[in-house]
Amino acid sequence: MHFSYGRDSFLEPVNFGIAFGIVFGLYALLIGLLATYVGFGANLVLMLSSWYIGYDTTLVGSFAGGLWGFVDSFIAGYVIALIYNLLLKIHR
């Protein structure tokens, strides 16, 4: 596998999406667990639960939020990588 860094470095959309998804999915899971067992972040879980079906201050709800966070952020990371690659092609 060859990596080239510099002005013409393109991003792999799937890999970038997976990286974004893992980071935010784990973050949503952690905040859900903290809200469940410590009470920290309960307002954030409540806010995100309006977007993520099943996200709640329970063990199962925390995992649901982590899954939704992964899916949501995977899509965002994928789109960001596509836009980045498009802009890189335009400005060559």
N, C-alpha and C positions, 0 to 999 in steps of 0.2 A: 504494500500500500504506500503510495507516494503522497506526501503532504506538501503543498506549496503555500507559502504565506506571502502576503504582499497585496499589491493593488488588485490583482485578478483572482483573489481567493473567494470562491463561491461557497455558500453554505449548503449542506445537505438538509432539505426541508424536513424529512422524516426524522433524522437524528436530532435536529434542532428542536422539533416538536416534542420528541420523547424527553429530551433534557428539560425543557420547560415544564412538561407534564409531571415529570418526577419531582422536580423542585416544588412546584405549587401543590401537587397532590399530597406530598409529605407535610407541607406547611399546613394545609387544610386539615389533614388528619391530626397533626400535633395540636393545633388550636382547638379542635373538637374534643380531643382527649383532655386537654388542660381545662376546658370549660366544663367537661363532665365531672372530673375528679377534684379540681381545685377551685373552679369558678372563674378562672382567668380567661378572658376572651369571649364570654358568653354573649355580649352585645355584637361582636363580630360574627359569631356563628348565627345569631338571629338575623343579622343583615344578609349574610350569604345564603341563608336558608330560603330567602325569597327567590333566588336563582337556582339553587341546587336542591332538587326534590329529595326529601328524606334526610337532609343535613339537620342534625339536632344535637343537643347536649346529652347524647347517650352513646354507648359503645358502638352500636350498629349505625347510628346516625353519623358518628365520627368517620367510620369507614365509608359510608355513602358520600360524605363530603369530600373525602380523599379521592374517591373514584371520580366524582364530578369535577373536582379540581384538576385531576390529571387530564380528563377528556377536554375540558374547557381550555386549559393551558397548552395542550398538545395542538389544538386547532390554532390558537393564537401564535405559538412558536412556528408552526408550519407556514402560516400566512406571512409572518414577519420575514422568514427566510426567503419565501418566494418574492416578496417585494424587494428585499435586499439584493437578491440575484438579478432581478429585473433592472433595478437602478444601476447595478454594476455593469450590466450589458449596455445600457443606454449611454453611460458616461465613459465608455472605453475610448 
